[in-house]
């Protein structure tokens, strides 16, 4: 009679794969999302930003869910805060 294999040993490869996925994919993505959220909350007037669509502009007004970007003389557009991908230069205080 052969003893039955330990069921925990059968689950070990699946557990190992999950741990690898967590440290290589899930954790870094969550950290990136948290940093983006913090950046969005810190937006203020005169910050120079780039949207996810590639529009470069200076923040003219900050509302709860949107920002107004000045992209040229007498040209302003309103975009969602979540579409801001990068802050080029912070407003000097």
N, C-alpha and C positions, 0 to 999 in steps of 0.2 A: 504494500500500500504506500502510495506517495502522499505526503502531506499536502493539503491544499495551499496554493500560493497565497501570500498575504495580499488582501485586496488593496491595501494602501500602496503597495509596490506597483500595482497596475495603474493607479491614479497619478503616480509620481511624474511621468512624462508630461501629462496635461497640466499639472501644477507648475512644473518647471517652465513650460511654454508660457503660461499666464504671467509668471513672475518676470520673464524676459520681456514680454510685450509691455507689461506695466512700466518697467524701467526704461525701455527704449522708445516707446511710443506714447503711452497715456500720460505719464508724469511730465515729460517735456512739453507736450501740447497744452496741458493744464497750466503750466507755469507761463507759457507764452500768452494764453488767454487772460490770465490774471494781470500780467504786465500791460497788455493792451487795454484792459478795463481801467486800470489805474491811470494810464495815459489819457484816456478819454475823459475821465473824471477831472483831470487836472488842466484841461484846455482852458485858455483864457484869451482875451482880446489881444491882438497884435502878434500872436504866435504864427509863425510861418509853417504851413502844413502841406502834405501831399495826400490826396485822396487815393482810395484803392483803384479808381479809374485813371489816375495819373494827372489829375488837375492840381496845379500848384497855386496856392493862394495864401492870403493873410486873413486871419479871423477878424471880422469886423464886429460880430455880435454873437454871443453864446446864449442859446435858449436851453430848455430842458432836454429836448431830444434832437435838436438840430443846431447847426452853426451857419452863420452867413459868412461866406468867403468873398473877399475882394480879390478878383483875379486880374483886373486892369483898371485904368481910370474909368470911373462911372460904370463899372461892370461888377455886379455882385450876384452871387448865386447862393442858394440855400441847400445844404446837404445834410444828411443824417450824420450824427456824431459817429456812429459805428463805421461809416465809410472812410473816416480819417485813418490812414495807415501809418503815417510817420510825421513826427514834428521835426522840421528842418532846423528851426531856430526858435528858442523860447523868447518870449517878450522880456525885455530888460525892465527890471523893476526899479 
